[in-house]
Amino acid sequence: MRSTTAALLVAVLAAAATPIAAQDAAPVTSPIRPGSGTNNGSYVVGAEDVIEVFVWKEPELSTTVTIRPDGMITLPLAGELTASGSTPSALADIIADRLKQYIDRPLVTVVVKQINSPKISVLGEVRRPGRYLLLQTTSVLDAIAMGGGFTEFASRNEVVILRPMPDGQQQRYLVNVKRMVNDNGQRLFLKPGDVVYAY
């Protein structure tokens, strides 16, 4: 029974999101929604995230800092280092290693105080095109709702998802939102960096 259900789910998603040739997308800048705190050790920090660096028994070295757009932070004694792309625990190890030349066995903890980096863009025939924070599991339908819904000129049959790949290329998906709604709510979930474009 489980294998039959899984096969049906794969078939529905494959029908709703058909990969086609990659294309370039023009960037659009709009207001960004505020983030919220987290202590999730598996989270990878990025630009604009706010982190707290706590060095045990060293209050003058403990601080709260915002990761710059270039992914760097500047800390007392540790100096400049790359924060973007690391988990909080990995970043704590990097900072501790920097501090070893000044402190004997430094104990460092990094806590994410505010998430501002994982974003998606919702563009095209939506009422509020812009960039939005991706703080929870978000479907294509959720993204359209974040953008204020379709305009009267939008085609529900053609929503494009542009997804950046690790090799620098871009994967392009054509999503039939009307079919997705009719197929008992089966949804395609978004990832940070995705661009949702409604025609």
N, C-alpha and C positions, 0 to 999 in steps of 0.2 A: 504493500500500500504506500509506504514512504517513497519508494523509488518511482512509483507511478505519479505521485503528487509532485515530486521534484522534477520529473521529466516534463509534466504539464506546465509548471512554473517557468522552466527554461524556455519552452516553446512560446509561451505568451510574451515573455520579455524579448525574445529574439524577434517576434513579429512587431512589437511596439517600437523597438530601437534598432534600426538597420544601419550598420556602419557604412559610410560612403567616403569618397575622397576628401582628404584634409584641405582646408582653406584657411587663409589668414582672416583675422577679425580685428577691426579697429577698436582701440581701447576707449572707454568712456568713463569719466570721473563723476561721481555723485556722492551725496552724503552717505556716511557709513553708520550703521546702527551700533550702539554701545555694547561692549562685551560684558562678561561676568566671570567671577573667579573660579578656579579649579585647582585641585591638587593631584590630578591624574598623572602618574609617573610615565605613562605611555605617550602622553601628548608631546608633539614636537613643536617647540616654540618657533616663532617667526617675527618678522618686522612688525612693530607697533605693539607687541605684547608687553605687558607690565609684569616684571618678575621681582620677587624679594630674595635677596641673597643674605643668608644668615650665617655668620661665622661664630661658632661657639666660643664664648668667653672673650670675644673681640668685638665689642659693640661699635667701635670706631670703624671697623671694616664691614659691618653689616649695613645694607642699604637697599632701597627700592629703586629700580631703574627701568626705563622704557627702552626696548630694543630699537635701535635706529633703523631707518629704511635700508641701510647697507648691511643690516644683520649684525652689527657690532654693538658692544657695550663697553663702557669704561668704568673700572672699579678701583677703589683705593688699593695701592700696592700691586694688585694684579695687572693694572693697566688696561690696554685695549685688547679685546679678544672677540672671536666670532661666537655669537650665541645662537643665531638662526640655524635651524636644522638639527639641533640637539634636543634630547629629552632633558627634563629638569635634573634627573640624577646624573646623566652624562655631563651636563654643564657644570654641576657641582664638583665632579671629579676633575674637570679641566681647571676650574678656579682653585681648587685645593692644591693641584700640582703647581700652579703659578705661585701660590703663597708659601710653598715649602721652603723657599730660599729665605723667607723672613720669619716663619713660625714653625715650631716643632709640631709635626703631625696635626695640621689644621683640620677641623671638622666643619664641613660646609654643607648647607642645605639650601636648595633653590625651590621656591614655591611660585607657581604662576598665580598672580593676583588678578589679572584681567586679560581675557583673550580678545585680541583685535586682529589677528593675522589670517585665519582661514576664511576666505571670502569667495563668493561666486558673483558673477555679473549677470544681470537680467536685462536684456536689451531688445530693441525692435518694437513690435506692436503691442506694448504693454503700457499701462497708464503711468507708472513711475519707474522708468528705466534707471538703473544704477547698480552700485555694488553693495552686497549685503553679507553680513557675517553668517558663517555656517557653524552654528553652535550645537546642532543636533542633527539627527538623521533627517535629510531633506530630499523630497522627491521633485520631479519636474513640475508636478502640479503645485507643490508647496512654493516653488520658486516663482511660478507665474502669480500665485496669490501674493507673495512678497512684493512683486512688482505692480500690485494694484489690479491684477486681472488683465485680460485681453482688451484691446481697443475694439471698436466696431469693425475695423478693417482687417483684423487678424484672421489668419487661417488656422483652425484648430487641427488641421491635418498635417501641418508642416512647422514643427518646432525643432530647431537645430541645437544640438549640444556639442560644443567645442571643448575637447578635453586635452590638456597638455600631457605629454608622455615623458618618461624619464630621459629618453634619448634626444629630447628637444623638439621632436616632431609633435604633430597635433592630430588627434583622432576626432573624426566628425561623425555624429550620429543624427539621423533623421527620425524624429519621434512623432507618431500620430497620437496626439493627446485625446482626440475623440475616441479612438479605438481603445486607448488605455483606460478611459473612464468606463467604457462599455464592457471591458473584460474584467468585471468584478473588482475594480480598484487595483489591479496589478500595477506596480510602480517601478520606475527606473530611478535609482538614488544617485545623488550628485556627490562629487568630490571637490575639495578645495581647489580653486583655480578654474573650475568649469565656467564656461560662458553659455548661458541659455539665451537663444535668439528666436523670437517669435516673428514669423513673416506675416 
